[in-house]
Amino acid sequence: MNKDRSEIVEDLNRLMAEEVEAFLRYFQMKYRLRGVDRLAAEKLFEEGTRETLEHAEAIAKQIRVLGHSPQLKIELDLRAGPTNLQDALAEMLEVERQALDAYKEVLPRVAGDTMLEDFIRKQINVETEHVQEIATLLE
């Protein structure tokens, strides 16, 4: 591995925080939608909240395996007020793209640690699917 474990743990803590932030965004967005838009997207945002929380938990477990305790640092200011489905999906797409970029950035840093490298590659695949699915909805 080309980085010491404490630096990798910092990377993982950052990824975990981004997943928790995504959870909070999706949770709030679901309730900002109104009327038919809410009905149309409710399951999508419920799935998003579930998956982002699962991702955060998986990262926390990786941190524990490395012998550290997860640290969560979040600075988040969420918009208030109603939104429409198009804008909510656009925001969701941006969140997923940011997550994809973050995982891609960490991948070379875990090179040589087979377990972490496999984990990060899996997350990249999942985030890529999410980006593609949401982009398709916005066509």
C-alpha positions, 0 to 999 in steps of 0.5 A: 500500500502506498499510503499509511493506514491513518491517511486511508482512514481519513479518506474513508471517514471523508467518504462516509461523511459524504454518504451520510450527507447524501442520506440527509439530502435525499431524506429532506428532498423527499419531503420538499417534493409536493403533489404528483412529483412526490408520489412519482419520486417517493420510492426513488428517494426512499431507496436513495436514503436506504442505500446511502446509509448502507454505504456509510455503514459499510465504510464504517465497518472498513474503518473498524477493520483497519483498527480505527473508530469512524469519525463523522465530520459534516458541514451541511446547509440544506435548502428549504422550501418546495422543489419540483421533480426535475430539480430534485433529480438534478440535485440527486445526479450531482450528489451521485456524481460527487460520490463517484468522483470521491471514490475514484479519487480514493482508488489509487490511494488504496492500491495494494490493499486487496480488500479495500481496493475491491471495496472501493471498486465495488462502490465505483460500480454502484455509483456509476449505475446510480449516475446512469439511472438518474441521467436516464430519468432526466433525458 
